[in-house]
């Protein structure tokens, strides 16, 4: 996530190396996504220039919109916000894995099935939706 006025705002996606020297806004220690972000930076072989830490995505979003720096947020935290440009990361190592464990013979409610469907990778989820629409 970068400010709309950022030099890379016109791109469709970015690599972490392209923002390596920019002021970086990071979640505080103890937040699981902080570790995901730092791990992705490590896989990209860079040390982010952290200038501010917050415990809330909303604070980071507001600071990016104000032009204070750049950050990484999970897709689920992306929201339309004036002043922010959300660009997908093109780095192979910028991902996080989410999983679910369930008992094989346990009843699955409609809510449970919807939740599991949301955990599927987008491509698989889109194919699943198309299959249901064709039926």
C-alpha positions as CSV (number, residue, x, y, z in Angstrom):
1,X,0.0,0.0,0.0
2,X,1.4,3.3,-1.1
3,X,0.2,6.9,-1.1
4,X,-1.7,7.9,-4.3
5,X,1.1,10.5,-5.0
6,X,3.9,7.8,-4.7
7,X,6.3,7.5,-7.7
8,X,5.0,3.9,-8.2
9,X,1.3,4.6,-8.0
10,X,0.8,4.1,-11.7
11,X,2.0,0.5,-11.7
12,X,-0.3,-2.6,-11.6
13,X,1.9,-4.4,-9.0
14,X,5.2,-3.9,-7.2
15,X,8.1,-5.8,-5.8
16,X,9.2,-5.2,-2.2
17,X,12.7,-4.2,-3.5
18,X,11.0,-1.2,-5.2
19,X,9.9,0.2,-1.8
20,X,13.0,-0.9,0.2
21,X,14.2,2.6,0.9
22,X,10.8,4.2,1.5
23,X,9.7,5.1,5.0
24,X,7.9,1.9,6.1
25,X,4.9,1.7,8.5
26,X,4.7,-1.6,10.3
27,X,2.4,-3.3,12.8
28,X,3.6,-3.5,16.4
29,X,5.4,-6.6,17.7
30,X,2.9,-9.3,18.7
31,X,0.7,-8.8,15.6
32,X,0.9,-12.0,13.4
33,X,0.9,-10.0,10.2
34,X,4.0,-8.1,11.3
35,X,5.8,-11.4,11.2
36,X,4.4,-12.3,7.8
37,X,5.6,-8.9,6.5
38,X,9.1,-9.2,8.0
39,X,9.4,-12.8,6.6
40,X,8.4,-11.6,3.1
41,X,11.0,-8.8,3.4
42,X,13.6,-11.4,4.5
43,X,12.8,-13.6,1.5
44,X,13.2,-10.6,-0.7
45,X,16.6,-10.0,1.0
46,X,15.8,-6.5,2.3
47,X,15.4,-4.8,5.6
48,X,12.5,-2.3,5.6
49,X,13.2,1.3,6.7
50,X,10.7,1.2,9.6
51,X,9.8,4.7,10.7
52,X,6.5,4.0,12.6
53,X,4.7,1.1,14.3
54,X,1.1,0.8,15.2
55,X,-1.2,-1.8,16.6
56,X,-4.0,-1.0,14.1
57,X,-4.4,-1.3,10.4
58,X,-6.6,1.8,10.4
59,X,-3.8,3.9,11.8
60,X,-1.4,2.7,9.2
61,X,-4.0,3.3,6.4
62,X,-4.5,6.9,7.6
63,X,-0.7,7.5,7.7
64,X,-0.2,6.1,4.2
65,X,-3.0,8.3,3.0
66,X,-1.3,11.3,4.6
67,X,1.9,10.4,2.7
68,X,3.9,9.4,5.8
69,X,5.2,6.1,4.2
70,X,4.3,2.8,2.7
71,X,3.1,-0.5,4.2
72,X,2.0,-4.0,3.5
73,X,-1.5,-5.1,4.4
74,X,-3.3,-8.4,3.8
75,X,-5.9,-8.4,1.1
76,X,-8.7,-8.7,3.8
77,X,-7.7,-5.4,5.2
78,X,-7.9,-3.5,1.9
79,X,-10.6,-0.9,1.9
80,X,-11.3,2.0,-0.4
81,X,-9.5,4.9,1.2
82,X,-8.8,8.3,-0.3
83,X,-5.1,8.9,-0.6
84,X,-4.1,5.2,-0.7
85,X,-3.2,3.0,-3.6
86,X,-3.3,-0.7,-3.0
87,X,-0.9,-2.7,-5.3
88,X,-0.5,-6.4,-5.2
89,X,3.0,-7.6,-4.3
90,X,4.7,-9.5,-7.2
91,X,7.3,-11.2,-5.0
92,X,7.1,-15.0,-5.0
93,X,7.7,-15.0,-1.3
94,X,5.0,-12.5,-0.3
95,X,2.2,-14.7,0.8
96,X,0.7,-16.2,4.0
97,X,-0.8,-19.6,4.4
98,X,-4.1,-20.0,6.3
99,X,-5.6,-23.4,7.0
100,X,-8.4,-25.1,8.8
101,X,-8.6,-28.5,10.5
102,X,-12.0,-30.2,11.0
103,X,-13.2,-33.6,12.1
104,X,-14.0,-35.7,9.0
105,X,-17.4,-37.0,10.2
106,X,-18.4,-33.7,11.8
107,X,-21.5,-31.8,10.5
108,X,-20.7,-28.7,8.4
109,X,-23.2,-25.8,8.6
110,X,-23.8,-23.4,5.8
111,X,-21.7,-20.8,7.6
112,X,-18.8,-23.3,8.0
113,X,-18.9,-24.2,4.3
114,X,-18.9,-20.5,3.3
115,X,-15.9,-19.9,5.6
116,X,-14.0,-22.8,4.1
117,X,-14.8,-21.6,0.6
118,X,-13.3,-18.2,1.5
119,X,-10.1,-19.9,2.6
120,X,-9.6,-21.5,-0.8
121,X,-7.2,-19.8,-3.2
122,X,-9.1,-17.3,-5.4
123,X,-8.6,-19.3,-8.6
124,X,-10.1,-22.5,-7.0
125,X,-12.9,-20.4,-5.4
126,X,-13.8,-18.8,-8.8
127,X,-13.9,-22.2,-10.5
128,X,-16.1,-23.6,-7.7
129,X,-18.5,-20.7,-8.1
130,X,-18.6,-21.2,-11.9
131,X,-19.3,-25.0,-11.4
132,X,-22.3,-24.2,-9.1
133,X,-23.7,-21.6,-11.6
134,X,-23.5,-24.2,-14.4
135,X,-25.5,-26.7,-12.4
